[in-house]
C-alpha cells in the first residue's frame, strides 16, 4: 500500500472512483484511501507551522508594544519633570517671600531642593 500523497486524482482501491489527493476517504464508498495517514501528517505539520508563526508574531507584537510604552513614558518624563522643577522653584521662592513679608524665618533644606531641581532638569 502506497502511503505517499499522489499528485493527481487517483482511483479508490475498493470501488475504483477517482478521488482528489486532498481527500482522506473515498467520496463514493467512504473507504479510507492509502494516502490518508500521509495527508493527516502533512496537515498536522501545516497547522503546527501556522501556530508557531502566530506565536512568534504575538511575541513580536508584545515586544513592540512594550518598546512603544517605554518611549512614551520617557517622552512624558522629559516634559513633566522640568515643569515640576520650575513649580518647586516658584513655591520655594514664594514661601521665602511670604516668610520675609511676615517677618518670620524659615529654614529650608536648600541642598535637597537644589538636588530635586537638578534631577528634574538633568534626568539620566
Protein Blocks (a to p, Z undefined) as FASTA:
>chain_A
ZZbdcfbdcddfklopacdfkbcbdfklopacfklmmmmmmmmmmmmmmmmmmmmmmmmm
mmmmmmmmmmmmmmmmmmmmmmmmmmmmmmmmmmmmmmmmnopacdddfklmmmmmmmmm
mcZZ
